[in-house]
Structures are given as structure tokens and as C-alpha cells.
Amino acid sequence: MSVVLSFPLVANADQAFQQFMKNQVAEFNGDKAPEKCKEKQLEIVESGNKILYQLCAIKNKPIYLRGSIDGTPISFYEFKNSKIVQSTGIDGGVSVGYRNEKPVVIWDFFNETIYFKIDEETKKIQQQDLIKIKKILQRFGIQTSTKSPTK
């Protein structure tokens, strides 16, 4: 019985994902980077790993920030008007969309799912990540708001 009931949920989830990709994902795209952006680089040791951060910024405004370990990408952040609008994790399949520096949606390319209701634990993790990213931007000399994001 539960298998039969799960089919409509999967179809609806699929449809919601397709609608999101068609109509809403553009909201979470960052400012357009120039074809050849002169990236600044900064190496930071986190949890025993040397992470190389590469920043594309125009007129001291961040466009994107990429993190990698030994050449393997682990994170990618996009900015619009100097505010984070999207983060993508280590596998490149799951992204988080932000409004006013608050996580509001998560989409998973691999499973073609979309989550508009983000649980408190995930919000807390994303907000901690945002605080870390702001500190990294400051180390690059980029001014960020000193106000911490709230729920």
C-alpha cells in the first residue's frame, strides 16, 4: 500500500522540481562573471585540510568563491549585489538558494527534488557556513555586513 501511495508523491516532487528549474532557479543565479576573471587565491587550513579559495570579484564586489582541496572542488558560492544567493556543495548535486542571506530553498539535481521547507538544523548549518564565508571574504579584503544572518 505504501508503495502505491508513494508514486504520486514522486511524480509531484518531479513536477515541482521541473517547475522550479523552469521558473525560479534564475533568482538564485549570481552576477555574471567576466569571461576571464582574474581570481584572487587564499589557502586556509580547515579541520586539517588545506583549502584553496579562489575569488572572482569586480570592483571589490564578490561574483563567486570556489573552494577546492588538491584541485578537487568542494564548494561554490555565487553572489548578486555582494550578497550570497547560492551555494553548491562538494558533489555539485545539491544547491541552496538564499534570499537576504537566509537559506530559503534546497534543490537536488541528482534526485530532481526541491525543498521549500528547510528544517531548523539545516538552516543553522547553512547560517554557520555563511558566517564562515563572510570571514573568508573579509580575508580577501571584501567588506561584508557585520550583522549575522538570523532565522
MIKOL-353999 format. One line per field, with one value per residue: residue number from 1; x, y, z of N, C-alpha, C, O in turn; residue in three letters. Coordinates in steps of 0.001 Angstrom, whole numbers, always signed. Example, Ala and Ser with C-alpha at 12.3 -4.5 7.8 and 13.67 -1.06 7.14 Angstrom:
REM MIKOL-353999
num	(1 / 2)
n_u	(+13190 / +12850)
n_v	(-5690 / -2250)
n_w	(+7800 / +7080)
ca_u	(+12300 / +13670)
ca_v	(-4500 / -1060)
ca_w	(+7800 / +7140)
c_u	(+13200 / +12900)
c_v	(-3300 / +30)
c_w	(+7800 / +7870)
o_u	(+14236 / +13409)
o_v	(-3319 / +1138)
o_w	(+8465 / +8039)
residu	(Ala / Ser)
***
This chain:
REM MIKOL-353999
num	(1 / 2 / 3 / 4 / 5 / 6 / 7 / 8 / 9 / 10 / 11 / 12 / 13 / 14 / 15 / 16 / 17 / 18 / 19 / 20 / 21 / 22 / 23 / 24 / 25 / 26 / 27 / 28 / 29 / 30 / 31 / 32 / 33 / 34 / 35 / 36 / 37 / 38 / 39 / 40 / 41 / 42 / 43 / 44 / 45 / 46 / 47 / 48 / 49 / 50 / 51 / 52 / 53 / 54 / 55 / 56 / 57 / 58 / 59 / 60 / 61 / 62 / 63 / 64 / 65 / 66 / 67 / 68 / 69 / 70 / 71 / 72 / 73 / 74 / 75 / 76 / 77 / 78 / 79 / 80 / 81 / 82 / 83 / 84 / 85 / 86 / 87 / 88 / 89 / 90 / 91 / 92 / 93 / 94 / 95 / 96 / 97 / 98 / 99 / 100 / 101 / 102 / 103 / 104 / 105 / 106 / 107 / 108 / 109 / 110 / 111 / 112 / 113 / 114 / 115 / 116 / 117 / 118 / 119 / 120 / 121 / 122 / 123 / 124 / 125 / 126 / 127 / 128 / 129 / 130 / 131 / 132 / 133 / 134 / 135 / 136 / 137 / 138 / 139 / 140 / 141 / 142 / 143 / 144 / 145 / 146 / 147 / 148 / 149 / 150 / 151)
n_u	(+816 / +1922 / +3807 / +2297 / +1072 / +3270 / +4033 / +2482 / +3526 / +6205 / +5945 / +4732 / +6762 / +8761 / +7544 / +7363 / +10073 / +10844 / +9264 / +10369 / +13011 / +12480 / +11127 / +12011 / +14701 / +16530 / +16456 / +18287 / +20741 / +23995 / +25683 / +26863 / +29907 / +32953 / +34330 / +37028 / +37999 / +40082 / +41226 / +41570 / +43594 / +43534 / +44827 / +43597 / +43677 / +41501 / +40027 / +42257 / +42658 / +44046 / +42584 / +41986 / +40878 / +39301 / +38632 / +36470 / +36120 / +34665 / +35413 / +35751 / +33543 / +32120 / +31780 / +31901 / +32922 / +35138 / +35905 / +38515 / +40174 / +43301 / +42933 / +40423 / +37130 / +35188 / +33288 / +31080 / +30191 / +27818 / +27263 / +25118 / +24851 / +26683 / +25732 / +25232 / +23677 / +23511 / +24691 / +26734 / +27357 / +29888 / +29534 / +28321 / +25712 / +23715 / +22181 / +21826 / +19548 / +19498 / +17807 / +18090 / +20324 / +19520 / +18838 / +16514 / +15606 / +16268 / +17738 / +18068 / +19928 / +20575 / +18590 / +16423 / +14776 / +13075 / +13147 / +11264 / +10689 / +12801 / +14440 / +15130 / +17682 / +19185 / +19022 / +20499 / +23055 / +23588 / +23608 / +25822 / +27770 / +27563 / +28488 / +31140 / +31960 / +31705 / +33761 / +35944 / +35729 / +36285 / +38963 / +39986 / +39771 / +37303 / +34521 / +31951 / +28603 / +28347 / +26448 / +25089 / +23490 / +20048 / +17422)
n_v	(-1193 / +1272 / +1646 / +2074 / +4477 / +6131 / +6694 / +8877 / +10970 / +11063 / +11720 / +14242 / +15564 / +15482 / +17054 / +19499 / +20072 / +20369 / +22583 / +24488 / +24625 / +25639 / +28084 / +29433 / +29101 / +30910 / +33153 / +32632 / +32761 / +34075 / +37302 / +38015 / +36684 / +37965 / +36835 / +36120 / +36099 / +37601 / +35766 / +35908 / +34253 / +32246 / +30360 / +28296 / +26573 / +24170 / +22120 / +20429 / +20200 / +21605 / +24166 / +25651 / +28721 / +30458 / +33552 / +35467 / +38748 / +41889 / +45221 / +45148 / +43675 / +40607 / +37975 / +35211 / +32486 / +29907 / +26804 / +24421 / +21260 / +20019 / +20449 / +19404 / +20365 / +21559 / +23290 / +25922 / +29236 / +31688 / +35150 / +38001 / +41359 / +41661 / +39962 / +36682 / +34292 / +31697 / +28475 / +25680 / +22326 / +19820 / +17663 / +18799 / +18374 / +19213 / +22201 / +25330 / +27935 / +31408 / +34140 / +37443 / +36719 / +34445 / +30986 / +29624 / +27715 / +24418 / +22500 / +19450 / +18145 / +15539 / +13806 / +15139 / +16799 / +19194 / +21417 / +23456 / +23904 / +24224 / +22509 / +23393 / +22607 / +22296 / +24918 / +26195 / +25072 / +26043 / +28776 / +28972 / +28266 / +30445 / +32520 / +31703 / +31985 / +34735 / +35595 / +34581 / +36085 / +38586 / +38214 / +38280 / +40919 / +41939 / +43815 / +42948 / +42670 / +43217 / +42175 / +39214 / +36532 / +35738 / +33520)
n_w	(+0 / +792 / -1179 / -3482 / -2764 / -2690 / -5290 / -6533 / -4993 / -5726 / -8430 / -8173 / -6810 / -8735 / -10705 / -9336 / -9066 / -11778 / -12480 / -10760 / -11766 / -14264 / -13815 / -11444 / -10589 / -11672 / -10081 / -8122 / -9271 / -9541 / -10008 / -13302 / -14245 / -15629 / -18775 / -18519 / -15514 / -13192 / -10781 / -7261 / -4856 / -1913 / +668 / +3165 / +6228 / +7264 / +9566 / +9426 / +6701 / +3752 / +2206 / -837 / -1700 / -4269 / -5534 / -7479 / -8102 / -8812 / -8906 / -6139 / -5351 / -4612 / -6978 / -7441 / -5322 / -4959 / -3500 / -3011 / -2606 / -3073 / -5844 / -6285 / -6528 / -3785 / -2874 / -3947 / -4331 / -5132 / -5827 / -5715 / -6227 / -4155 / -2170 / -900 / -2973 / -3777 / -2881 / -3538 / -2907 / -2156 / -3977 / -6104 / -6728 / -4999 / -4154 / -2437 / -2120 / -1436 / +130 / +1030 / +2522 / +3867 / +4049 / +1799 / +28 / -1141 / -3650 / -5422 / -7841 / -8632 / -7598 / -8484 / -6845 / -4769 / -2039 / -214 / +2378 / +4886 / +7397 / +10849 / +11799 / +9438 / +8477 / +10463 / +10064 / +7462 / +7979 / +9655 / +7830 / +6106 / +7766 / +8016 / +5333 / +5000 / +6673 / +5268 / +2909 / +4009 / +4647 / +2125 / +1725 / +1172 / +2011 / +4230 / +5496 / +8967 / +10496 / +11703 / +9987 / +10538 / +11686)
ca_u	(+0 / +2750 / +4478 / +1325 / +882 / +4475 / +4193 / +2039 / +4422 / +7395 / +5559 / +4541 / +8079 / +9395 / +6901 / +7773 / +11468 / +10874 / +8706 / +11373 / +14122 / +11999 / +10605 / +12501 / +16124 / +17286 / +16521 / +19425 / +21978 / +24773 / +26060 / +27629 / +31363 / +33567 / +34836 / +38307 / +38063 / +41366 / +40884 / +42493 / +43663 / +43841 / +44823 / +43198 / +43622 / +40244 / +39923 / +43428 / +42741 / +44400 / +41556 / +42319 / +39714 / +39534 / +37586 / +36295 / +35464 / +34738 / +35312 / +35669 / +32265 / +32285 / +30936 / +31849 / +34005 / +35243 / +36827 / +38961 / +41255 / +44145 / +42359 / +39061 / +36178 / +34371 / +32196 / +30990 / +29243 / +27522 / +26817 / +24424 / +24915 / +27552 / +25088 / +25179 / +22380 / +23520 / +25873 / +26675 / +28240 / +31025 / +29233 / +27750 / +24334 / +22778 / +22406 / +20974 / +19250 / +19372 / +17209 / +18510 / +21322 / +18870 / +18521 / +15069 / +15252 / +17339 / +17384 / +18968 / +19929 / +20654 / +17288 / +15404 / +13845 / +13136 / +12666 / +10999 / +10649 / +14112 / +14365 / +15941 / +19069 / +19816 / +19169 / +21603 / +24293 / +23795 / +23953 / +27212 / +28568 / +27556 / +29388 / +32500 / +32227 / +31913 / +35109 / +36887 / +35669 / +36997 / +40399 / +40304 / +39630 / +35939 / +33700 / +30655 / +27820 / +28799 / +25285 / +24984 / +22171 / +19146 / +16445)
ca_v	(+0 / +2479 / +1803 / +2676 / +5867 / +6937 / +7085 / +10245 / +11914 / +11187 / +12468 / +15631 / +16119 / +15668 / +18193 / +20693 / +20331 / +20886 / +23941 / +25333 / +24817 / +26435 / +29400 / +30106 / +28936 / +32093 / +34078 / +32270 / +32872 / +35246 / +38258 / +37390 / +36855 / +38200 / +35610 / +35803 / +36810 / +37433 / +35246 / +36003 / +32951 / +32249 / +28998 / +28272 / +25225 / +23914 / +20726 / +19689 / +20207 / +22863 / +24507 / +26782 / +29511 / +31321 / +34566 / +36385 / +39958 / +43043 / +46454 / +44709 / +43005 / +39187 / +37369 / +33822 / +31982 / +28454 / +26131 / +23116 / +20564 / +19321 / +20587 / +18868 / +21344 / +21116 / +24238 / +27028 / +30229 / +32757 / +36380 / +39000 / +42621 / +41382 / +39064 / +35295 / +33859 / +30248 / +27682 / +24323 / +21500 / +19042 / +16785 / +19586 / +17993 / +19863 / +23638 / +26076 / +29292 / +32361 / +35466 / +38272 / +35937 / +33371 / +29857 / +29516 / +26578 / +23476 / +21632 / +18321 / +17798 / +14088 / +13195 / +16032 / +17171 / +20581 / +21548 / +24840 / +23935 / +23804 / +22291 / +24306 / +22140 / +22636 / +26378 / +26536 / +24690 / +26977 / +30082 / +28870 / +28290 / +31823 / +33277 / +31314 / +32575 / +36175 / +35758 / +34353 / +37274 / +39657 / +37945 / +38730 / +42374 / +42285 / +44225 / +42272 / +43188 / +42628 / +41545 / +37779 / +36153 / +35166 / +32557)
ca_w	(+0 / +845 / -2466 / -4388 / -2355 / -2904 / -6687 / -6801 / -4335 / -6564 / -9625 / -7776 / -6495 / -10035 / -11349 / -8593 / -9429 / -13151 / -12435 / -10112 / -12696 / -15392 / -13466 / -10252 / -10277 / -12103 / -8944 / -7286 / -10038 / -9159 / -11039 / -14387 / -14168 / -16936 / -19396 / -17873 / -14243 / -12507 / -9454 / -6131 / -4191 / -490 / +1214 / +4569 / +6794 / +7978 / +10013 / +8962 / +5237 / +3106 / +1232 / -1685 / -2098 / -5419 / -5546 / -8596 / -7612 / -9700 / -8112 / -4744 / -5098 / -4963 / -8009 / -6989 / -4483 / -5143 / -2593 / -3502 / -1902 / -4061 / -7177 / -6341 / -5994 / -2650 / -2649 / -4889 / -3829 / -6082 / -5184 / -6519 / -5473 / -2993 / -1201 / -1355 / -3487 / -3992 / -2538 / -4065 / -2099 / -2636 / -5109 / -7187 / -6989 / -4086 / -4032 / -1513 / -2563 / -332 / -16 / +2169 / +3249 / +4621 / +3162 / +1592 / -821 / -1466 / -4770 / -5616 / -9262 / -8832 / -7309 / -9030 / -5781 / -4308 / -663 / +166 / +3847 / +5372 / +8842 / +11659 / +11866 / +8162 / +8460 / +11364 / +9371 / +6352 / +8544 / +10107 / +6606 / +5629 / +8642 / +7604 / +4019 / +5206 / +7234 / +4168 / +2056 / +4711 / +4488 / +772 / +1698 / +769 / +3151 / +4327 / +6617 / +10226 / +11100 / +11431 / +9492 / +11539 / +11155)
c_u	(+863 / +3486 / +3549 / +1143 / +2106 / +4635 / +3687 / +2962 / +5681 / +7070 / +5383 / +5871 / +8831 / +8860 / +7308 / +9207 / +11552 / +10341 / +9711 / +12504 / +13711 / +11726 / +11310 / +14010 / +16946 / +17418 / +17781 / +20739 / +22689 / +24989 / +26933 / +29112 / +31901 / +34153 / +36156 / +38422 / +39424 / +41060 / +42000 / +42465 / +44082 / +43769 / +44556 / +43180 / +42348 / +40183 / +41066 / +43600 / +43153 / +43374 / +41995 / +41013 / +40127 / +38340 / +37627 / +35521 / +35681 / +34486 / +35035 / +34298 / +32414 / +31286 / +30771 / +33067 / +33989 / +36255 / +37223 / +40078 / +42014 / +43529 / +40951 / +38094 / +35365 / +33207 / +32256 / +29883 / +29071 / +26934 / +26115 / +24374 / +25623 / +26914 / +25046 / +23767 / +22332 / +24822 / +25652 / +27740 / +29229 / +30717 / +28633 / +26301 / +23308 / +23160 / +21410 / +20790 / +18990 / +18613 / +17595 / +19427 / +20711 / +18556 / +17009 / +14658 / +16498 / +16862 / +18501 / +18869 / +19892 / +19299 / +16121 / +14324 / +14107 / +12521 / +12502 / +10925 / +11955 / +14030 / +15371 / +17409 / +19826 / +20014 / +20362 / +22950 / +24600 / +24188 / +25387 / +28161 / +28664 / +28480 / +30838 / +32872 / +32470 / +33306 / +36171 / +36901 / +36424 / +38509 / +40887 / +40231 / +38269 / +35153 / +32364 / +29895 / +28277 / +27665 / +25247 / +23597 / +21348 / +18169 / +15379)
c_v	(+1261 / +2711 / +2492 / +4151 / +6730 / +7384 / +8498 / +11285 / +12134 / +12006 / +13946 / +16300 / +16419 / +16918 / +19498 / +21070 / +20950 / +22318 / +24917 / +25646 / +25729 / +27885 / +30141 / +30063 / +30168 / +33122 / +33847 / +32206 / +34154 / +36200 / +37553 / +37718 / +37165 / +36896 / +35169 / +36652 / +36546 / +37040 / +35515 / +34651 / +33111 / +30808 / +29082 / +26821 / +25122 / +22431 / +19874 / +19635 / +21581 / +23122 / +25754 / +27464 / +30428 / +32256 / +35357 / +37570 / +41074 / +44288 / +46133 / +44134 / +41544 / +38754 / +35882 / +33520 / +30471 / +27910 / +24784 / +22573 / +19760 / +19332 / +20044 / +19881 / +20757 / +22059 / +25351 / +27947 / +31311 / +33943 / +37273 / +40266 / +42427 / +40500 / +37655 / +34967 / +32353 / +29648 / +26274 / +23509 / +20682 / +18216 / +17534 / +19282 / +18696 / +21327 / +24236 / +27470 / +30180 / +33600 / +36245 / +37508 / +34900 / +32233 / +29677 / +28312 / +25719 / +22654 / +20637 / +17883 / +16295 / +13415 / +13996 / +16334 / +18609 / +20647 / +23025 / +24991 / +23345 / +23672 / +23182 / +23896 / +22502 / +24142 / +26806 / +26229 / +25679 / +28363 / +30085 / +28915 / +29722 / +32705 / +32984 / +31978 / +34077 / +36443 / +35553 / +35562 / +38438 / +39463 / +38307 / +40258 / +42850 / +42644 / +43483 / +42899 / +42475 / +41905 / +40069 / +37468 / +35524 / +34236 / +33239)
c_w	(+0 / -467 / -3453 / -4048 / -2642 / -4355 / -6981 / -6158 / -5161 / -7807 / -9291 / -7471 / -7784 / -10725 / -10656 / -8949 / -10824 / -13212 / -11829 / -11087 / -13858 / -14986 / -12336 / -10042 / -10658 / -10986 / -8113 / -8071 / -9637 / -10317 / -12075 / -14237 / -15558 / -17476 / -18771 / -16613 / -13602 / -11061 / -8449 / -5439 / -2743 / +1 / +2710 / +5028 / +7633 / +8310 / +9461 / +7455 / +4737 / +2010 / +481 / -2084 / -3236 / -5541 / -6846 / -8033 / -8627 / -8854 / -6652 / -4357 / -5521 / -6031 / -7686 / -6142 / -4620 / -4145 / -3164 / -2621 / -2951 / -5460 / -7332 / -5737 / -4835 / -2378 / -3687 / -4410 / -4885 / -5329 / -6195 / -5675 / -4140 / -1922 / -1773 / -1830 / -3708 / -3488 / -3063 / -3361 / -2886 / -3883 / -6289 / -7472 / -6139 / -3942 / -3053 / -2086 / -1363 / -788 / +1226 / +3112 / +4193 / +3655 / +3043 / +749 / -1047 / -2654 / -5013 / -7076 / -9487 / -8646 / -7862 / -8002 / -5352 / -2916 / -336 / +1681 / +4352 / +6883 / +9569 / +11714 / +10582 / +8047 / +9305 / +10696 / +8249 / +6859 / +9072 / +8909 / +6069 / +6467 / +8262 / +6283 / +4147 / +5768 / +6155 / +3233 / +2695 / +4604 / +3084 / +663 / +1242 / +2029 / +3094 / +5478 / +7881 / +10925 / +10716 / +10913 / +10603 / +10862 / +10344)
o_u	(+563 / +3760 / +3968 / +1068 / +1978 / +5320 / +4402 / +3159 / +6165 / +7837 / +5834 / +6089 / +9458 / +9619 / +7570 / +9520 / +12252 / +10899 / +9882 / +12910 / +14526 / +12057 / +11221 / +14546 / +17963 / +18388 / +18282 / +21730 / +22057 / +24551 / +27652 / +29504 / +31363 / +34435 / +36369 / +38890 / +39855 / +40685 / +43187 / +41436 / +44874 / +42774 / +45206 / +42720 / +42146 / +40278 / +40855 / +44586 / +42672 / +43305 / +42330 / +40154 / +41165 / +37193 / +38677 / +34401 / +36752 / +33466 / +34194 / +33939 / +32791 / +30110 / +29656 / +34096 / +32957 / +37331 / +36392 / +40817 / +41433 / +43599 / +40341 / +38217 / +34915 / +32240 / +33313 / +28774 / +30047 / +26215 / +26467 / +23905 / +25202 / +27507 / +24851 / +22785 / +21248 / +25900 / +24540 / +28885 / +29385 / +31572 / +28456 / +25713 / +22139 / +24309 / +20307 / +21758 / +18347 / +18748 / +17442 / +19326 / +21320 / +18060 / +16305 / +13489 / +17618 / +15730 / +19685 / +17859 / +19252 / +18908 / +14965 / +13131 / +15193 / +11501 / +13484 / +11083 / +12191 / +13607 / +16338 / +18290 / +20968 / +21055 / +21137 / +23875 / +25744 / +25006 / +26090 / +29226 / +29730 / +29183 / +31664 / +33985 / +33345 / +33957 / +37178 / +37968 / +37118 / +39253 / +42066 / +40587 / +38088 / +35121 / +31731 / +30475 / +28558 / +27893 / +25361 / +22622 / +21883 / +18093 / +14480)
o_v	(+2215 / +3856 / +3393 / +4988 / +7941 / +8374 / +9264 / +12363 / +13259 / +12889 / +14809 / +17458 / +17470 / +17729 / +20496 / +22249 / +21942 / +23165 / +26032 / +26801 / +26500 / +28810 / +31366 / +30937 / +30442 / +33880 / +34771 / +31659 / +35188 / +35958 / +36607 / +38879 / +36682 / +35969 / +33982 / +37790 / +35398 / +37874 / +35371 / +33975 / +33988 / +30117 / +29841 / +25941 / +25881 / +21587 / +18725 / +19082 / +22601 / +22396 / +26775 / +26859 / +31087 / +31818 / +35850 / +37414 / +41185 / +44390 / +46764 / +44111 / +41266 / +39116 / +35360 / +34192 / +29829 / +28481 / +24076 / +23323 / +18918 / +18335 / +20199 / +20224 / +19613 / +21673 / +25677 / +27500 / +31793 / +33784 / +37298 / +40242 / +42971 / +40310 / +37461 / +35317 / +31778 / +30223 / +25747 / +23942 / +20829 / +18090 / +16958 / +19876 / +18770 / +21656 / +23724 / +28115 / +29770 / +34051 / +35758 / +37627 / +34528 / +32480 / +29590 / +27926 / +26223 / +22170 / +20925 / +17321 / +15823 / +12559 / +13592 / +16154 / +19156 / +20013 / +23754 / +26095 / +22140 / +24599 / +23661 / +24755 / +22958 / +24596 / +27674 / +27039 / +26108 / +29045 / +31088 / +29529 / +30152 / +33554 / +33893 / +32482 / +34626 / +37413 / +36261 / +36011 / +39186 / +40436 / +38603 / +40825 / +44033 / +41877 / +43403 / +43574 / +41277 / +41115 / +39723 / +38078 / +34864 / +34168 / +32577)
o_w	(-718 / -827 / -4179 / -4948 / -2817 / -4614 / -7627 / -6717 / -5280 / -8190 / -10043 / -7825 / -7918 / -11257 / -11328 / -9115 / -11024 / -13910 / -12322 / -11221 / -14366 / -15728 / -12267 / -9361 / -10022 / -10952 / -7472 / -7587 / -9421 / -11442 / -11753 / -14117 / -16554 / -16715 / -18526 / -16658 / -13489 / -10238 / -8741 / -5431 / -2394 / -221 / +3429 / +4301 / +8581 / +7419 / +9072 / +6969 / +5232 / +1018 / +1081 / -2726 / -3177 / -5638 / -7260 / -7546 / -9224 / -8172 / -6012 / -3179 / -6659 / -5991 / -7658 / -6226 / -4423 / -3966 / -3732 / -1983 / -3636 / -6177 / -8390 / -4561 / -4894 / -1721 / -4226 / -4117 / -5461 / -4343 / -7374 / -4537 / -3119 / -861 / -2973 / -1175 / -3816 / -3643 / -3037 / -3232 / -4098 / -4760 / -7363 / -8375 / -6519 / -3647 / -2864 / -2490 / -396 / -1925 / +2346 / +4333 / +5196 / +2556 / +4049 / +753 / -1131 / -2672 / -4841 / -7498 / -10426 / -9439 / -7731 / -8249 / -5542 / -2647 / -200 / +2203 / +4263 / +7573 / +8976 / +11680 / +10635 / +7572 / +8907 / +10759 / +8098 / +6241 / +8949 / +8974 / +5629 / +5918 / +8192 / +6135 / +3476 / +5380 / +6127 / +2814 / +2007 / +4485 / +2887 / -370 / +954 / +2992 / +2042 / +6329 / +7864 / +11841 / +9540 / +11353 / +11494 / +9635 / +9825)
residu	(Met / Ser / Val / Val / Leu / Ser / Phe / Pro / Leu / Val / Ala / Asn / Ala / Asp / Gln / Ala / Phe / Gln / Gln / Phe / Met / Lys / Asn / Gln / Val / Ala / Glu / Phe / Asn / Gly / Asp / Lys / Ala / Pro / Glu / Lys / Cys / Lys / Glu / Lys / Gln / Leu / Glu / Ile / Val / Glu / Ser / Gly / Asn / Lys / Ile / Leu / Tyr / Gln / Leu / Cys / Ala / Ile / Lys / Asn / Lys / Pro / Ile / Tyr / Leu / Arg / Gly / Ser / Ile / Asp / Gly / Thr / Pro / Ile / Ser / Phe / Tyr / Glu / Phe / Lys / Asn / Ser / Lys / Ile / Val / Gln / Ser / Thr / Gly / Ile / Asp / Gly / Gly / Val / Ser / Val / Gly / Tyr / Arg / Asn / Glu / Lys / Pro / Val / Val / Ile / Trp / Asp / Phe / Phe / Asn / Glu / Thr / Ile / Tyr / Phe / Lys / Ile / Asp / Glu / Glu / Thr / Lys / Lys / Ile / Gln / Gln / Gln / Asp / Leu / Ile / Lys / Ile / Lys / Lys / Ile / Leu / Gln / Arg / Phe / Gly / Ile / Gln / Thr / Ser / Thr / Lys / Ser / Pro / Thr / Lys)
***
